[in-house]
Amino acid sequence: MEFEYTVERSRRRRTLSIQIDMGRVVVRVPYLVNDADIHQWVLSKQEWVTPRLAKQQQALLNHSVDLQSDRLAINGFDYQLEQVSHLAPQDPNVCHSRRIIRVKVNARSTEQSIKRQLQSSLKSAAQEQFIPRTRQLASSTALTPSSIKIGSYTSKWGQCSSRGEITLNWRLIHLSSTLQDYVIIHELCHLREMNHGPRFWALVSRHYPDYQLAKQEIKDRAAYLKW
């Protein structure tokens, strides 16, 4: 076997299925299927799983946040990430300038404190950027939310509540503007269709014709959700 996998059993399930999620293989099976049969079934799917798993793992590696590196994606562009101790006392803890992000550090700084500073700055940037952009897209699509907020999620890019409230994940700041627009339009379309049925995707397609490509690109960038 060229990869490891996790088995999830369910008394309600009637069939076997494989999901590749965040670089992991998950096999979902009926409760009483024995381990040997599961293993043989997974072996029969190995040629299908292996290239897809490798592609996803590479995408996760390409689109992740590592504070030990010197790169950070902002709005789809690579910024140089620098930790500096010589900023003036009146300077903000995080400075953005010409594709460079400088984070103020001192002898007491830890990876967690640096992470908090950086995330706080990016949340503020997301607030300034995404709320007006959502208002623009709401106006152009005639899909008007009751409110627009910035949230923090590690498993989704945004959500639309039954009360018509749109909440966008600040981590969208890592994506290109076209993918940001896709997520915003996706959530706006939920104001009319609170599901992912054919009518919902037809509405998305009307306002974002390349949505299928955007869906795949968003999946490839899921690692940005996990920091």
C-alpha positions in Angstrom: 0.0 0.0 0.0 1.4 3.3 -1.1 -0.5 5.4 1.5 -2.0 5.2 4.9 -5.8 5.6 5.5 -8.3 6.1 8.3 -11.4 4.0 8.5 -14.7 5.6 9.7 -17.6 3.2 10.4 -21.3 4.0 10.4 -24.3 1.8 11.2 -26.4 3.9 8.7 -23.9 3.6 5.8 -24.6 0.9 3.1 -21.7 1.4 0.8 -17.9 2.0 0.9 -16.4 5.3 -0.1 -13.0 7.0 -0.2 -12.4 10.7 0.5 -9.1 12.6 0.2 -9.3 15.5 2.6 -6.4 17.8 3.6 -3.9 15.3 2.3 -5.4 12.3 4.2 -7.3 9.3 2.9 -10.5 8.6 4.8 -12.4 5.3 4.0 -16.1 5.3 5.1 -17.7 1.9 5.5 -20.7 0.1 6.9 -20.2 -0.8 10.5 -19.9 -4.6 10.1 -17.4 -4.7 7.2 -14.3 -6.5 8.4 -10.8 -5.0 8.2 -9.5 -7.5 5.6 -12.3 -6.7 3.2 -11.8 -3.0 3.6 -8.1 -3.4 2.9 -8.6 -5.4 -0.2 -11.2 -2.8 -1.4 -8.8 0.1 -0.8 -6.0 -1.8 -2.6 -8.3 -2.1 -5.7 -8.7 1.7 -5.6 -5.0 2.4 -5.2 -4.3 3.6 -8.8 -7.2 6.1 -8.4 -6.1 7.4 -5.0 -2.3 7.7 -5.4 -2.1 10.5 -8.0 -5.0 12.5 -6.5 -3.5 12.2 -3.0 -0.1 13.4 -4.3 -1.6 16.3 -6.1 -3.5 17.4 -3.0 -0.5 17.0 -0.7 1.6 19.2 -3.1 -1.2 21.8 -3.2 -1.3 21.9 0.6 2.5 22.3 0.6 2.3 25.2 -1.9 -0.5 27.0 -0.1 0.3 27.0 3.5 1.5 29.5 6.1 4.9 28.8 7.6 6.1 31.6 9.9 9.6 30.2 9.6 9.7 30.9 5.9 10.2 34.3 4.3 7.0 34.3 2.2 3.3 35.0 2.9 0.5 35.1 0.3 -1.6 38.3 0.4 -4.4 38.7 -2.2 -2.8 36.0 -4.2 0.7 37.6 -4.4 3.8 36.5 -2.5 5.0 39.0 0.1 8.4 38.8 1.7 7.9 38.2 5.4 10.5 39.8 7.7 10.8 39.7 11.5 12.6 42.8 12.6 13.6 44.4 15.9 14.7 47.8 14.7 11.3 49.4 14.1 10.6 52.6 15.9 8.4 52.4 19.1 5.7 54.4 17.4 5.6 52.0 14.4 2.8 49.4 14.3 3.6 45.9 15.2 3.0 44.8 11.6 3.9 47.0 8.6 2.9 46.3 5.0 4.9 48.0 2.3 5.8 47.1 -1.4 5.3 43.4 -1.1 7.1 43.3 2.2 5.5 42.5 5.6 7.6 43.4 8.6 6.6 42.0 12.0 8.1 43.7 15.1 9.8 41.3 17.4 11.9 41.5 20.6 13.7 39.2 23.0 10.4 38.0 24.5 8.7 37.3 21.2 7.5 33.7 20.6 6.1 32.0 17.6 2.7 32.3 19.1 3.0 36.0 19.8 4.3 36.7 16.3 1.4 34.6 14.9 -1.1 36.7 17.0 0.3 40.0 15.8 0.3 38.9 12.2 -3.2 37.4 12.3 -4.6 40.6 14.0 -3.1 42.7 11.2 -4.5 40.5 8.5 -8.0 40.5 10.1 -8.0 44.3 10.1 -6.9 44.3 6.4 -9.7 41.8 5.6 -12.3 44.0 7.4 -11.2 47.1 5.3 -11.2 45.1 2.1 -14.0 42.6 2.1 -16.9 44.6 3.6 -16.9 47.3 0.9 -16.3 44.7 -1.8 -19.2 42.6 -0.6 -21.4 45.7 -0.7 -20.3 46.3 -4.3 -21.1 42.7 -5.4 -24.4 42.8 -3.5 -25.4 45.9 -5.5 -24.4 44.4 -8.8 -26.1 41.1 -8.2 -29.2 42.5 -6.4 -28.5 40.1 -3.6 -28.5 42.2 -0.4 -27.5 40.7 3.0 -28.9 42.0 6.2 -25.3 42.4 7.5 -21.7 41.7 6.5 -19.1 40.6 9.1 -15.6 39.2 9.2 -15.2 35.9 11.1 -12.5 33.3 11.8 -13.0 29.8 10.6 -10.7 26.9 10.1 -13.0 24.7 8.0 -14.8 27.2 5.6 -14.3 30.4 3.8 -17.6 32.0 4.7 -21.2 31.4 5.6 -24.7 32.9 5.1 -27.2 32.5 7.9 -31.0 32.0 7.6 -31.3 35.7 8.8 -29.4 36.9 5.7 -26.1 37.6 7.5 -23.0 37.1 5.5 -19.8 36.3 7.4 -16.5 36.0 5.6 -13.4 34.3 6.9 -10.5 36.8 7.3 -8.2 34.1 5.8 -9.7 35.0 2.4 -7.0 37.7 2.4 -4.5 35.0 1.2 -6.5 34.3 -2.0 -6.5 36.2 -5.3 -9.2 38.8 -5.8 -11.0 36.5 -8.3 -11.3 33.7 -5.7 -12.3 36.2 -3.1 -15.1 37.4 -5.4 -16.2 33.8 -6.0 -16.6 33.1 -2.2 -18.5 36.4 -1.7 -20.8 35.6 -4.7 -21.3 32.1 -3.4 -22.4 33.3 0.0 -24.6 36.0 -1.6 -26.4 33.4 -3.7 -27.3 31.6 -0.5 -29.5 34.5 0.3 -31.9 33.2 -2.4 -31.0 29.5 -2.3 -30.0 28.1 1.1 -28.7 24.8 -0.4 -26.3 23.5 -3.1 -28.9 22.3 -5.5 -29.1 22.9 -9.3 -30.9 26.3 -8.8 -28.2 27.5 -6.5 -25.4 26.7 -8.9 -27.3 28.2 -11.8 -27.5 31.4 -9.8 -23.8 31.3 -9.0 -23.1 30.7 -12.7 -25.1 33.7 -13.7 -22.9 36.0 -11.6 -19.6 34.0 -11.7 -19.5 31.9 -14.9 -16.1 30.3 -14.1 -17.3 29.0 -10.7 -16.2 25.4 -11.4 -12.6 26.4 -11.9 -12.8 28.6 -8.8 -14.2 25.7 -6.8 -11.1 23.6 -7.6 -8.7 26.3 -7.0 -10.3 27.0 -3.6 -9.9 23.3 -2.7 -6.2 23.5 -3.6 -5.7 26.4 -1.1 -7.4 24.7 1.9 -4.2 24.8 3.9 -4.6 28.5 4.4 -7.6 27.7 6.6 -5.5 25.7 9.0 -3.2 28.3 10.7 
